[in-house]
């Protein structure tokens, strides 16, 4: 079987490519350049050197493709638009749907691929002609959250060679092979853009509009650099301190008023950040819209969060209401709510639009 592997220069995709070759497949590495940086901040050239070394070591051909325009048009413009609206987007989720499983999949087919593969920690299951997405064996590294927007064609086309392997084992394999990136640290920056000073980066694309920081009594307690730089529940970087009449506890962001360009904060007790249900849109069901209009399941409202018990009401094919068994802190519009059953199978995900308390008070 010919398999084209999305190889990034990191240890995960490198070991994924090696494992597939060991299984006897005809493996090709495909490196994607999805961001171009004039000042040289982007690590694409560095990563491609790692790709060359790894592919030569394990003995597979490799190619480089440039999808920077597709990334900008399909992902980055959405990213900027969400920030303009005062929301906090998750570009990594869209990057998977629109680039890694979009143009990449098309290019792989041109290379005669039967399947594509990635270094994601996730699991694919097949039953009765339908494809399911599930959590990886290594729950600490599971990335199914970021794959919640994949459709049936995309899931049917992909293999996840690391689905049953722990991260420690992946690094062990890389060391045994003598791969140059065996100890390369995991990327934690924005998908393809990398790690950098986020505020300075965003300032290059969106004009900053400084304004007042008010407490809930309407007192001005500071100045903000632009609402786009802040998110609900944020405690760091507010530069509020030593305020007369304060209680000495840390301040945190409680809400953003875009119309008046005001950032509202509170101090100490953060009960005002807790909500009891949310509404989400653009929901992508895996593998299909459920027949039940109301059901219990588990949910994540951000990556790395432990599963939370919820009750879901299906409003229509793309919109849901999610009621929390336990109140949740800082539910953030623009982020994704991702649903799972008790077996760890991902039911899909959608974009959080708003959250409320039981009495109907809007929180976000």
N, C-alpha and C positions, 0 to 999 in steps of 0.2 A: 504494500500500500504506500502511495506517495503522500507524505505529510509535510506541510509547510508550517514551520514553527515560528511564532512571533518571538524573536530573540532580541532582548533589550540590552544585553551586556551585564545583566545581573545574574546571580547564581541560580535563581529559581528556573528561569527559562533555559539556561545553559544545561542544567541537569535534566530538565524535561526533554530537551533535544537528544541528549545522550541516551536516556532510557528508551526512547522510541527507536533509536538506531540499534540498540542492543536487542530490541525485540524483532529486529530484522526488517524494519521499514526503510523505505527510500526517503530520507529526511533532508529537507532544505531549510536553511535559516533565512528569515526575512526580517531585516532591521528597518524600523520605521522612524523617519525624521519627521516629527509633527510640530516642531517649533523651531523657528530660526531667530537667533538673537544677534543683533548688531554688535553689542559690547562684549560678546564672547562668554556671557554668564552661563548659557545653556551648556550642558555636559554632553551633548550629542556626539561630538567628535571623540571625546574621551570614551564614551560608551561604545562607539563603533570600533575603536581599537580593541576593546575587550571582546567584542563580538568576533573580530578577526582572529584573535588569539585562541578563543574558545573553539570556534568552528574548525580551525586548522588542527587543533589538538584532538578533537573527537572525530575529525575526518568527514565533515559534511560541507557541501557548497553553501555559499551565503550571498545574499543580495541586499542592497539598500534601496529603499523607496522613500520619496518625499511626499508626505501628506499634509504639509504645513497649511496649505490653502484650505483643504477639507477640514482640518482641525479648527482653523480660525472661523470658517463659515458655519460649521455645524455645532461647535462646542464653545469656542471662546466668545463669540458674539452673544450667545445665550448667557454665558457666565457674566459678561459685563452688563447685559440687560437686567439680570436679576439683581445685581448690586445697585443699579440705578433705582430699582423699585424698593430698595431697603431690605431685600431678602438675602439669605446666605446660601448660595447654590453649592451643589456638589458636582463639580465637573468630571470627576473620575467616573461616575456612573454613566454619564452621557458619552464620555470618551470611549468606554467599552462598546456601547451600542453603535455609535456613529463612526468610529474610526477603526478600533481593533477588530470589530466584527462587521465592519462596513466595507470600506475600500480595501482593507487588508484581505478580507475574505474573497473579494472580487479578483484581486491580484493573485491570490493563491490558486484560484481556479484557472487563471491564465497560464500558470506554471504547471498545470495538469494535476493539481492536488486532489486527492480523494477526501482528505480531511485537513483541517488546520488544528494546531495545538498551541496552548499558551502555558505559562508557568504559574497560572492562578491556582490557589488552594481552594478548590471547589470540586463538587462531584456531579456527574451527569448520570441520570437513570433513564431507562426506556421501558415503557409498558404500554401494550396495546397500540403501538404505533405513535405514541406521544412521548415527548422528551420532558424530563423533570430536572430541575436544578436542586441540589442538596448541599448541606454543609460538608466540608472536607473532614477527613479523619483527624487532622490537627486543628482542633477547634480554636486554639490560640492564634492561628494564622488564617483561619477561614476567611475567604474573600467573596463568598456568595452574595453578601450585602451589595457589593459593587457591580454585580452581574444581574441585578433584579430586573433590568429592562430588556433582556435578551428575548428574542422571539423564537418560534419553533424551528425556523430554517437555520438561524444562527446556532442554536443549541444542538441541532442535528448534525451540524458540520464540524463541531469542535470536540477535541479530546483534552482531558485534564490529566496529564501523566502523574501529577503530584497529589492526586485526590486521596490516596491512602498512605501518604508518606509524611512523617514529621519533618519540620524544618531542620532539626538537628541532624537527621539522617541525610537530608539534602546536602548540607555542608560537609558531612562526612564523606559522601560520594565524591563531591567536588575536590576534597583534599586527596582522596585516593587517586583520582585522575590527574592530580597536579594542575588543576585549572587555576589560572592567574587571578580569577575573581572569587575564589573560594571563601575569602573573608570579607568581600565587599559588603558594605553595610546596605541595609534595605533602604529604598527610596521612601521618603516621607513627604516630599513636596507635592505641589499640584501636578496632576497627570501631565507628563511630558515637559512641563515648564521648569520643574525642579524646585530645590530649596533656595529661598532668597528672602530678602526683607519684603514682606508682603505689602506693607503700606507704601513703600517706595515704588514697588512694581505697579500696584493698582493706580497710583498717581499718574503714571505715564499714559494711562488710557482713559481715566475719568477725572474731570476737574474736581478738586477738593473744595468743599464749601463749609468752612468752619462755622460753628454756632455755639449756642448756649448748652450747658449741662444744668438741668434743673432737678431738684429733689421733688418728691411727690407733694410737697407743700408749696411748690412754686418758687422756692429760693434758688438763686443761681449759685451753684457750688463749683463751677469750673467752665472750661471751654473745650469743645470737641474739635477734632481736625477734619471731620466729615463723617456723616452717618454711615457711609459705606464701610468704614473701618471697624465698626463695632457689631457685636452680635449679642443676642439675649443671654443673660447670665454671665457675661464677661466681667471678670474682676481685675484683670491686669491691664496696665496701660491707660488707666483713666486719669492718672495724674491729679487725683483729689486727695488731699491730706491736710491734717492740722486745721480742719474747719471748726470754727468756734461753734459750740453747741452740739457738735457731733458726739457719738457715743464711743468713738475709738475703734469701732469694727470696720471691716472692709466694705467699700462701696461696690455695687454691681449694677449692670445695665438691666433696666426693667422694661423699657419700651422705647421705640423710635417714632417721633412725630415728623413725617416727611414734609407735610404741608407747611409746618412752621420751622422746620430744620432744628428741632430740639431733641436732645438725648436725655431721657429720664433715667434717674438712678435712685437706688435705695441703699440703706445701710443696715447691715446686720441680718435680721430676720428676712428670709427670702420667700415667705409664703405666697407673695404676689406672683411669683414665677411659676407656681404649680398650677397645672390644668388637669381636667378630668376627661376630656375627649377632644378629638381633632377631626378635621375634614381634609381629605387628600384628593387630588385630581391626577389626570394623565396616568391612571393606574394600569400597569402591565401585568396581566394575569398569566401565570405559568402553571399548567400548560394552556388553560382556557378559563373563561369566566365560570365561577362555580354555580351550580344549580340552586344551592341554598342562598337565600337572601340575608340570612343572619347566622353567624356561627362564632364559636370561641376558637382562639388560636394564640400564638405568641407573636410578638413584634419587637423590632428594633427601630429606634428613632434616630440613631446615630451609630456609626461603626464602633465596635468594641464594647457597646453597651450589652449587659446581660439581657437575655430574653425577658420580655414583660408580658404578663397575661392580659389579654384584651378580648373584647367582643366586637366583631366587625359587622356593620350593616352595609350591604351592597346597595347603593342608591341607583346606579346604572352601571353600564359596562366599564366606565372610566372613573367613576366617583364613588368614594366610600366615606363612611363615618367610623371612627375607631374609638370605642369607649375603654378607658383604662380601669383595670381592677384596682390598681394603686395610683394615686395622683403622680404625675410626671413633671419634672423640673425642666424649664427652659426648652419647651417644644419650639423648634425654630422653623419658620416658614422658608421654603426653598430647599430644605433638606428632604431626604427620602424616608418614608416609613416603609419598612420591609416586613412582610408577614411570613411566618413559618408554622408548620404543623408540629406536633410533639415529637415526630420522628426526625426533625431537622430538614424536612423538604421545604424549599422556598416556594411560597404561593404567589410571589410577585411583589411589586413595589410601586409606589406612587409619590408624587410631590406634595409635601405638607403645605397647605394653604393657610390654615388658621387653627387655633386651639381655644378652648373655653373651659370655664369652671361649670360645676353642676347647675348652678343657678342661671347659666347663660351668659355670664360676664366674659367678654372676650379678653383673652390674655395675650394672644399674638396673632 
